[in-house]
Amino acid sequence: MTLGKVIGTVWATRKDDQLIGMKLQLVQELDVDGTLKSRFVVAVDSVGAGVGETVLFAQGSSARQTDLTRDKPVDAVITAIVDKLDIPGQTE
Protein backbone atom coordinates (compact mmCIF):
# COMPACT_ATOMS: atom_id res chain seq x y z
CA MET A 1 0.00 0.00 0.00
CA THR A 2 1.00 3.58 -0.61
CA LEU A 3 0.34 6.73 1.41
CA GLY A 4 -1.51 9.48 -0.48
CA LYS A 5 -3.75 12.51 -0.27
CA VAL A 6 -7.05 12.87 -2.12
CA ILE A 7 -6.68 16.05 -4.19
CA GLY A 8 -9.77 15.84 -6.37
CA THR A 9 -12.60 13.84 -7.88
CA VAL A 10 -12.65 12.46 -11.42
CA TRP A 11 -16.00 12.67 -13.22
CA ALA A 12 -16.48 10.32 -16.16
CA THR A 13 -20.04 10.04 -17.45
CA ARG A 14 -19.01 7.53 -20.11
CA LYS A 15 -17.04 4.59 -18.78
CA ASP A 16 -16.88 0.81 -18.81
CA ASP A 17 -20.11 -0.68 -17.45
CA GLN A 18 -18.15 -2.41 -14.67
CA LEU A 19 -17.16 1.02 -13.29
CA ILE A 20 -20.70 2.42 -13.06
CA GLY A 21 -21.46 3.52 -9.51
CA MET A 22 -17.80 3.71 -8.47
CA LYS A 23 -16.41 7.00 -7.17
CA LEU A 24 -13.07 7.92 -8.79
CA GLN A 25 -10.63 10.04 -6.79
CA LEU A 26 -7.40 11.75 -7.82
CA VAL A 27 -4.76 10.72 -5.25
CA GLN A 28 -1.29 12.26 -4.97
CA GLU A 29 1.43 10.24 -3.26
CA LEU A 30 2.80 11.48 0.08
CA ASP A 31 6.11 11.14 1.89
CA VAL A 32 5.79 10.11 5.55
CA ASP A 33 6.52 13.74 6.52
CA GLY A 34 3.41 14.84 4.60
CA THR A 35 5.24 16.27 1.59
CA LEU A 36 3.37 15.75 -1.67
CA LYS A 37 5.28 13.80 -4.31
CA SER A 38 4.86 14.50 -8.03
CA ARG A 39 3.22 11.14 -8.79
CA PHE A 40 -0.55 10.72 -8.74
CA VAL A 41 -3.13 8.05 -9.60
CA VAL A 42 -6.86 7.81 -10.27
CA ALA A 43 -8.22 5.36 -7.70
CA VAL A 44 -11.60 3.82 -7.00
CA ASP A 45 -12.77 4.93 -3.55
CA SER A 46 -13.89 1.90 -1.56
CA VAL A 47 -14.05 3.65 1.83
CA GLY A 48 -15.77 7.02 1.29
CA ALA A 49 -12.70 9.26 1.39
CA GLY A 50 -13.04 12.97 0.69
CA VAL A 51 -10.83 15.64 -0.84
CA GLY A 52 -8.03 16.61 1.56
CA GLU A 53 -7.94 13.29 3.42
CA THR A 54 -4.83 11.19 3.83
CA VAL A 55 -5.42 7.66 2.56
CA LEU A 56 -3.78 4.33 1.84
CA PHE A 57 -4.17 2.96 -1.65
CA ALA A 58 -3.24 -0.29 -3.37
CA GLN A 59 -2.28 -0.75 -7.01
CA GLY A 60 -2.02 -3.50 -9.59
CA SER A 61 -3.54 -6.89 -8.92
CA SER A 62 -3.95 -5.95 -5.24
CA ALA A 63 -6.40 -3.23 -6.33
CA ARG A 64 -8.74 -5.93 -7.60
CA GLN A 65 -8.99 -7.75 -4.26
CA THR A 66 -11.71 -5.68 -2.55
CA ASP A 67 -15.38 -6.69 -2.68
CA LEU A 68 -16.09 -3.57 -4.75
CA THR A 69 -13.31 -4.01 -7.31
CA ARG A 70 -13.00 -7.80 -7.68
CA ASP A 71 -12.53 -8.72 -11.37
CA LYS A 72 -13.06 -5.10 -12.47
CA PRO A 73 -10.78 -3.04 -14.77
CA VAL A 74 -9.20 -1.20 -11.83
CA ASP A 75 -5.52 -0.47 -11.23
CA ALA A 76 -5.76 1.55 -7.99
CA VAL A 77 -8.16 1.52 -5.04
CA ILE A 78 -8.35 3.55 -1.83
CA THR A 79 -8.42 0.99 0.99
CA ALA A 80 -8.19 3.12 4.15
CA ILE A 81 -8.52 6.65 5.52
CA VAL A 82 -5.52 7.47 7.71
CA ASP A 83 -6.37 8.98 11.11
CA LYS A 84 -2.83 9.37 12.39
CA LEU A 85 0.76 8.40 11.67
CA ASP A 86 3.04 7.53 14.59
CA ILE A 87 6.68 7.80 13.53
CA PRO A 88 9.26 7.59 16.33
CA GLY A 89 11.46 10.69 16.44
CA GLN A 90 9.02 12.90 14.52
CA THR A 91 6.47 15.28 15.99
CA GLU A 92 3.26 16.49 14.38
PyMOL commands that place a pseudoatom at each C-alpha (Angstrom):
pseudoatom trace, name=CA, resn=MET, resi=1, chain=A, elem=C, hetatm=0, pos=[0.000, 0.000, 0.000]
pseudoatom trace, name=CA, resn=THR, resi=2, chain=A, elem=C, hetatm=0, pos=[1.004, 3.577, -0.606]
pseudoatom trace, name=CA, resn=LEU, resi=3, chain=A, elem=C, hetatm=0, pos=[0.339, 6.730, 1.406]
pseudoatom trace, name=CA, resn=GLY, resi=4, chain=A, elem=C, hetatm=0, pos=[-1.512, 9.476, -0.477]
pseudoatom trace, name=CA, resn=LYS, resi=5, chain=A, elem=C, hetatm=0, pos=[-3.752, 12.512, -0.267]
pseudoatom trace, name=CA, resn=VAL, resi=6, chain=A, elem=C, hetatm=0, pos=[-7.045, 12.872, -2.117]
pseudoatom trace, name=CA, resn=ILE, resi=7, chain=A, elem=C, hetatm=0, pos=[-6.680, 16.049, -4.186]
pseudoatom trace, name=CA, resn=GLY, resi=8, chain=A, elem=C, hetatm=0, pos=[-9.771, 15.839, -6.369]
pseudoatom trace, name=CA, resn=THR, resi=9, chain=A, elem=C, hetatm=0, pos=[-12.598, 13.842, -7.881]
pseudoatom trace, name=CA, resn=VAL, resi=10, chain=A, elem=C, hetatm=0, pos=[-12.654, 12.456, -11.418]
pseudoatom trace, name=CA, resn=TRP, resi=11, chain=A, elem=C, hetatm=0, pos=[-16.000, 12.666, -13.219]
pseudoatom trace, name=CA, resn=ALA, resi=12, chain=A, elem=C, hetatm=0, pos=[-16.482, 10.318, -16.157]
pseudoatom trace, name=CA, resn=THR, resi=13, chain=A, elem=C, hetatm=0, pos=[-20.036, 10.036, -17.451]
pseudoatom trace, name=CA, resn=ARG, resi=14, chain=A, elem=C, hetatm=0, pos=[-19.008, 7.526, -20.115]
pseudoatom trace, name=CA, resn=LYS, resi=15, chain=A, elem=C, hetatm=0, pos=[-17.045, 4.590, -18.777]
pseudoatom trace, name=CA, resn=ASP, resi=16, chain=A, elem=C, hetatm=0, pos=[-16.879, 0.808, -18.806]
pseudoatom trace, name=CA, resn=ASP, resi=17, chain=A, elem=C, hetatm=0, pos=[-20.113, -0.679, -17.454]
pseudoatom trace, name=CA, resn=GLN, resi=18, chain=A, elem=C, hetatm=0, pos=[-18.149, -2.410, -14.673]
pseudoatom trace, name=CA, resn=LEU, resi=19, chain=A, elem=C, hetatm=0, pos=[-17.161, 1.019, -13.293]
pseudoatom trace, name=CA, resn=ILE, resi=20, chain=A, elem=C, hetatm=0, pos=[-20.701, 2.419, -13.064]
pseudoatom trace, name=CA, resn=GLY, resi=21, chain=A, elem=C, hetatm=0, pos=[-21.456, 3.517, -9.507]
pseudoatom trace, name=CA, resn=MET, resi=22, chain=A, elem=C, hetatm=0, pos=[-17.799, 3.713, -8.467]
pseudoatom trace, name=CA, resn=LYS, resi=23, chain=A, elem=C, hetatm=0, pos=[-16.407, 7.001, -7.172]
pseudoatom trace, name=CA, resn=LEU, resi=24, chain=A, elem=C, hetatm=0, pos=[-13.075, 7.918, -8.790]
pseudoatom trace, name=CA, resn=GLN, resi=25, chain=A, elem=C, hetatm=0, pos=[-10.629, 10.036, -6.794]
pseudoatom trace, name=CA, resn=LEU, resi=26, chain=A, elem=C, hetatm=0, pos=[-7.398, 11.745, -7.821]
pseudoatom trace, name=CA, resn=VAL, resi=27, chain=A, elem=C, hetatm=0, pos=[-4.761, 10.724, -5.254]
pseudoatom trace, name=CA, resn=GLN, resi=28, chain=A, elem=C, hetatm=0, pos=[-1.288, 12.258, -4.966]
pseudoatom trace, name=CA, resn=GLU, resi=29, chain=A, elem=C, hetatm=0, pos=[1.430, 10.243, -3.259]
pseudoatom trace, name=CA, resn=LEU, resi=30, chain=A, elem=C, hetatm=0, pos=[2.798, 11.482, 0.083]
pseudoatom trace, name=CA, resn=ASP, resi=31, chain=A, elem=C, hetatm=0, pos=[6.113, 11.137, 1.889]
pseudoatom trace, name=CA, resn=VAL, resi=32, chain=A, elem=C, hetatm=0, pos=[5.791, 10.114, 5.553]
pseudoatom trace, name=CA, resn=ASP, resi=33, chain=A, elem=C, hetatm=0, pos=[6.519, 13.740, 6.518]
pseudoatom trace, name=CA, resn=GLY, resi=34, chain=A, elem=C, hetatm=0, pos=[3.410, 14.836, 4.604]
pseudoatom trace, name=CA, resn=THR, resi=35, chain=A, elem=C, hetatm=0, pos=[5.237, 16.272, 1.591]
pseudoatom trace, name=CA, resn=LEU, resi=36, chain=A, elem=C, hetatm=0, pos=[3.375, 15.747, -1.665]
pseudoatom trace, name=CA, resn=LYS, resi=37, chain=A, elem=C, hetatm=0, pos=[5.282, 13.800, -4.312]
pseudoatom trace, name=CA, resn=SER, resi=38, chain=A, elem=C, hetatm=0, pos=[4.864, 14.497, -8.028]
pseudoatom trace, name=CA, resn=ARG, resi=39, chain=A, elem=C, hetatm=0, pos=[3.221, 11.136, -8.793]
pseudoatom trace, name=CA, resn=PHE, resi=40, chain=A, elem=C, hetatm=0, pos=[-0.555, 10.718, -8.737]
pseudoatom trace, name=CA, resn=VAL, resi=41, chain=A, elem=C, hetatm=0, pos=[-3.133, 8.054, -9.602]
pseudoatom trace, name=CA, resn=VAL, resi=42, chain=A, elem=C, hetatm=0, pos=[-6.855, 7.812, -10.265]
pseudoatom trace, name=CA, resn=ALA, resi=43, chain=A, elem=C, hetatm=0, pos=[-8.221, 5.365, -7.697]
pseudoatom trace, name=CA, resn=VAL, resi=44, chain=A, elem=C, hetatm=0, pos=[-11.601, 3.821, -7.002]
pseudoatom trace, name=CA, resn=ASP, resi=45, chain=A, elem=C, hetatm=0, pos=[-12.766, 4.932, -3.554]
pseudoatom trace, name=CA, resn=SER, resi=46, chain=A, elem=C, hetatm=0, pos=[-13.890, 1.896, -1.562]
pseudoatom trace, name=CA, resn=VAL, resi=47, chain=A, elem=C, hetatm=0, pos=[-14.049, 3.655, 1.832]
pseudoatom trace, name=CA, resn=GLY, resi=48, chain=A, elem=C, hetatm=0, pos=[-15.775, 7.020, 1.289]
pseudoatom trace, name=CA, resn=ALA, resi=49, chain=A, elem=C, hetatm=0, pos=[-12.699, 9.258, 1.395]
pseudoatom trace, name=CA, resn=GLY, resi=50, chain=A, elem=C, hetatm=0, pos=[-13.038, 12.966, 0.686]
pseudoatom trace, name=CA, resn=VAL, resi=51, chain=A, elem=C, hetatm=0, pos=[-10.832, 15.636, -0.835]
pseudoatom trace, name=CA, resn=GLY, resi=52, chain=A, elem=C, hetatm=0, pos=[-8.032, 16.607, 1.557]
pseudoatom trace, name=CA, resn=GLU, resi=53, chain=A, elem=C, hetatm=0, pos=[-7.942, 13.293, 3.425]
pseudoatom trace, name=CA, resn=THR, resi=54, chain=A, elem=C, hetatm=0, pos=[-4.825, 11.194, 3.826]
pseudoatom trace, name=CA, resn=VAL, resi=55, chain=A, elem=C, hetatm=0, pos=[-5.416, 7.661, 2.564]
pseudoatom trace, name=CA, resn=LEU, resi=56, chain=A, elem=C, hetatm=0, pos=[-3.775, 4.331, 1.838]
pseudoatom trace, name=CA, resn=PHE, resi=57, chain=A, elem=C, hetatm=0, pos=[-4.173, 2.960, -1.653]
pseudoatom trace, name=CA, resn=ALA, resi=58, chain=A, elem=C, hetatm=0, pos=[-3.243, -0.294, -3.373]
pseudoatom trace, name=CA, resn=GLN, resi=59, chain=A, elem=C, hetatm=0, pos=[-2.280, -0.752, -7.009]
pseudoatom trace, name=CA, resn=GLY, resi=60, chain=A, elem=C, hetatm=0, pos=[-2.016, -3.496, -9.588]
pseudoatom trace, name=CA, resn=SER, resi=61, chain=A, elem=C, hetatm=0, pos=[-3.542, -6.895, -8.918]
pseudoatom trace, name=CA, resn=SER, resi=62, chain=A, elem=C, hetatm=0, pos=[-3.952, -5.950, -5.235]
pseudoatom trace, name=CA, resn=ALA, resi=63, chain=A, elem=C, hetatm=0, pos=[-6.401, -3.230, -6.327]
pseudoatom trace, name=CA, resn=ARG, resi=64, chain=A, elem=C, hetatm=0, pos=[-8.743, -5.929, -7.598]
pseudoatom trace, name=CA, resn=GLN, resi=65, chain=A, elem=C, hetatm=0, pos=[-8.990, -7.745, -4.260]
pseudoatom trace, name=CA, resn=THR, resi=66, chain=A, elem=C, hetatm=0, pos=[-11.708, -5.683, -2.550]
pseudoatom trace, name=CA, resn=ASP, resi=67, chain=A, elem=C, hetatm=0, pos=[-15.380, -6.685, -2.681]
pseudoatom trace, name=CA, resn=LEU, resi=68, chain=A, elem=C, hetatm=0, pos=[-16.094, -3.566, -4.746]
pseudoatom trace, name=CA, resn=THR, resi=69, chain=A, elem=C, hetatm=0, pos=[-13.307, -4.009, -7.310]
pseudoatom trace, name=CA, resn=ARG, resi=70, chain=A, elem=C, hetatm=0, pos=[-13.002, -7.804, -7.677]
pseudoatom trace, name=CA, resn=ASP, resi=71, chain=A, elem=C, hetatm=0, pos=[-12.528, -8.720, -11.365]
pseudoatom trace, name=CA, resn=LYS, resi=72, chain=A, elem=C, hetatm=0, pos=[-13.059, -5.102, -12.472]
pseudoatom trace, name=CA, resn=PRO, resi=73, chain=A, elem=C, hetatm=0, pos=[-10.784, -3.040, -14.767]
pseudoatom trace, name=CA, resn=VAL, resi=74, chain=A, elem=C, hetatm=0, pos=[-9.197, -1.197, -11.827]
pseudoatom trace, name=CA, resn=ASP, resi=75, chain=A, elem=C, hetatm=0, pos=[-5.518, -0.472, -11.234]
pseudoatom trace, name=CA, resn=ALA, resi=76, chain=A, elem=C, hetatm=0, pos=[-5.760, 1.550, -7.993]
pseudoatom trace, name=CA, resn=VAL, resi=77, chain=A, elem=C, hetatm=0, pos=[-8.155, 1.515, -5.038]
pseudoatom trace, name=CA, resn=ILE, resi=78, chain=A, elem=C, hetatm=0, pos=[-8.352, 3.550, -1.835]
pseudoatom trace, name=CA, resn=THR, resi=79, chain=A, elem=C, hetatm=0, pos=[-8.415, 0.992, 0.988]
pseudoatom trace, name=CA, resn=ALA, resi=80, chain=A, elem=C, hetatm=0, pos=[-8.191, 3.124, 4.154]
pseudoatom trace, name=CA, resn=ILE, resi=81, chain=A, elem=C, hetatm=0, pos=[-8.521, 6.648, 5.518]
pseudoatom trace, name=CA, resn=VAL, resi=82, chain=A, elem=C, hetatm=0, pos=[-5.523, 7.471, 7.715]
pseudoatom trace, name=CA, resn=ASP, resi=83, chain=A, elem=C, hetatm=0, pos=[-6.365, 8.984, 11.108]
pseudoatom trace, name=CA, resn=LYS, resi=84, chain=A, elem=C, hetatm=0, pos=[-2.829, 9.370, 12.393]
pseudoatom trace, name=CA, resn=LEU, resi=85, chain=A, elem=C, hetatm=0, pos=[0.765, 8.404, 11.667]
pseudoatom trace, name=CA, resn=ASP, resi=86, chain=A, elem=C, hetatm=0, pos=[3.041, 7.528, 14.587]
pseudoatom trace, name=CA, resn=ILE, resi=87, chain=A, elem=C, hetatm=0, pos=[6.683, 7.797, 13.535]
pseudoatom trace, name=CA, resn=PRO, resi=88, chain=A, elem=C, hetatm=0, pos=[9.263, 7.588, 16.331]
pseudoatom trace, name=CA, resn=GLY, resi=89, chain=A, elem=C, hetatm=0, pos=[11.458, 10.688, 16.440]
pseudoatom trace, name=CA, resn=GLN, resi=90, chain=A, elem=C, hetatm=0, pos=[9.017, 12.896, 14.522]
pseudoatom trace, name=CA, resn=THR, resi=91, chain=A, elem=C, hetatm=0, pos=[6.473, 15.275, 15.986]
pseudoatom trace, name=CA, resn=GLU, resi=92, chain=A, elem=C, hetatm=0, pos=[3.263, 16.489, 14.383]
for i in range(1, 92): cmd.bond("trace and resi %d" % i, "trace and resi %d" % (i + 1))
show_as sticks, trace
zoom trace
